[in-house]
Amino acid sequence: MREAARLLIVCAAGFGAAACYRVIPSSHPPYTVTGIVEAVDDEAMALRHKSGTLTPVSVSAAGR
């Protein structure tokens, strides 16, 4: 009986710990982005990653 209770407690603790990974919030700005600037205008810019992927980045006045 004690072994069953101990197993139940260990399982409950494991499930509780596994459920908490989403409780930690994701990181917030500032972010670090590395790439070559391909294009710039008043509202956005485009960065080219070393893999060749072109990524648009929105620019706002709120961060100034």
Order of alpha helices (4+ residues) and beta strands (2+ residues): alpha-beta-beta-beta
